[in-house]
């Protein structure tokens, strides 16, 4: 059963900020490429100081560090009234309005406390692999604060979007409690309504309760961190009630059939690697792929995106080699190229699986550690940046992919399989700084 609960969120005091833009941010794992400095410059109270603070000279595990400073900021801001606590438990309706490719979209969800469940229970399922480093980092922050500072992004099955209808009924036409555009994805309108009426909460909870097969869209590391934190707290406090907050995690839940659910591709730039020249990659790929030149980046992406099976890959090898499209000659080849029964046909047919298991591992012969530790692969939402990197001598070559459809994600999770890392890029991101959920031992739902 998918158990959700209302909770008393800690959130920014609207009376202290004329524009909430100065305090919200991208989720912690998107704060890079100079974004951290930009958030710091926006306000001394920006959430990034808590979720991904700056390291300082002299930081050490047993003394001052990013985690202890995060706790100090949180406690001081609570004391000063910068952060306030909701008076009554509530659910939070969360709407994001945006445009992709000139088309307008609206994605509707809700922020709630979601009861943690092991993946073997079949209630919540992962779709991507995780890495140890981010989990260690998030666990240290959670242990230090005892607060869930951001929301993981969860998809739930609801073909008729019945819960969406209940969410719309709960807010009707009233003005949102938060209305903001975040710095990085600044064209996305982010609106939040506080829903505290028991009749609305119970109707939503009852509709969610029998659901299974919820899928983690974003936040795999934080979900697994939540499980580790829960287990440690249960061991330390065996007499705690079932409603103890450490049994829950803060989540934004969105219907798998929401018309505003958009997945973007994540392109791969290969760098710090010289064992295979771009021309050699094309020559080797010709054994299994039809290799055709493309007139430029736009033409290359158009061909890739028009491939119905998602088994066409763009390639850029620098100005001398140019753009090409590599299309698998026969979809049935995936069984031979990815042998064995460790994965289903659905998994083998994923564009990211063919890219990683065939193009990167077999044709490029990229070391597994270079992929796992990201010392030889950079991931990009925007296609032009990796091209510029190659032209500037910062990268070796680039592979471009088509976005992974939600149906493929469902198929893989149904088989209990995890897709390769960075298989999906759900747009827009669930931003940080809207709500925080205390998870200390004194908290009970």
Secondary structure as GFF3:
##gff-version 3
##sequence-region A 1 445
A	DSSP	beta_strand	4	5	.	.	.	ID=ss1
A	DSSP	beta_strand	10	12	.	.	.	ID=ss2
A	DSSP	three_ten_helix	14	16	.	.	.	ID=ss3
A	DSSP	three_ten_helix	20	22	.	.	.	ID=ss4
A	DSSP	three_ten_helix	28	30	.	.	.	ID=ss5
A	DSSP	alpha_helix	35	42	.	.	.	ID=ss6
A	DSSP	alpha_helix	48	51	.	.	.	ID=ss7
A	DSSP	alpha_helix	66	80	.	.	.	ID=ss8
A	DSSP	beta_strand	83	85	.	.	.	ID=ss9
A	DSSP	beta_strand	91	100	.	.	.	ID=ss10
A	DSSP	beta_strand	103	115	.	.	.	ID=ss11
A	DSSP	three_ten_helix	119	121	.	.	.	ID=ss12
A	DSSP	beta_strand	124	125	.	.	.	ID=ss13
A	DSSP	alpha_helix	132	145	.	.	.	ID=ss14
A	DSSP	beta_strand	147	148	.	.	.	ID=ss15
A	DSSP	beta_strand	152	156	.	.	.	ID=ss16
A	DSSP	alpha_helix	162	171	.	.	.	ID=ss17
A	DSSP	beta_strand	178	180	.	.	.	ID=ss18
A	DSSP	beta_strand	189	195	.	.	.	ID=ss19
A	DSSP	alpha_helix	198	209	.	.	.	ID=ss20
A	DSSP	beta_strand	214	218	.	.	.	ID=ss21
A	DSSP	alpha_helix	220	236	.	.	.	ID=ss22
A	DSSP	three_ten_helix	245	247	.	.	.	ID=ss23
A	DSSP	beta_strand	248	255	.	.	.	ID=ss24
A	DSSP	beta_strand	262	264	.	.	.	ID=ss25
A	DSSP	beta_strand	267	270	.	.	.	ID=ss26
A	DSSP	alpha_helix	278	285	.	.	.	ID=ss27
A	DSSP	beta_strand	289	294	.	.	.	ID=ss28
A	DSSP	alpha_helix	297	306	.	.	.	ID=ss29
A	DSSP	beta_strand	312	316	.	.	.	ID=ss30
A	DSSP	beta_strand	323	328	.	.	.	ID=ss31
A	DSSP	alpha_helix	333	337	.	.	.	ID=ss32
A	DSSP	alpha_helix	345	348	.	.	.	ID=ss33
A	DSSP	alpha_helix	351	354	.	.	.	ID=ss34
A	DSSP	pi_helix	355	364	.	.	.	ID=ss35
A	DSSP	alpha_helix	368	372	.	.	.	ID=ss36
A	DSSP	beta_strand	377	380	.	.	.	ID=ss37
A	DSSP	alpha_helix	383	391	.	.	.	ID=ss38
A	DSSP	beta_strand	397	400	.	.	.	ID=ss39
A	DSSP	alpha_helix	406	414	.	.	.	ID=ss40
A	DSSP	beta_strand	425	427	.	.	.	ID=ss41
A	DSSP	beta_strand	437	438	.	.	.	ID=ss42
###
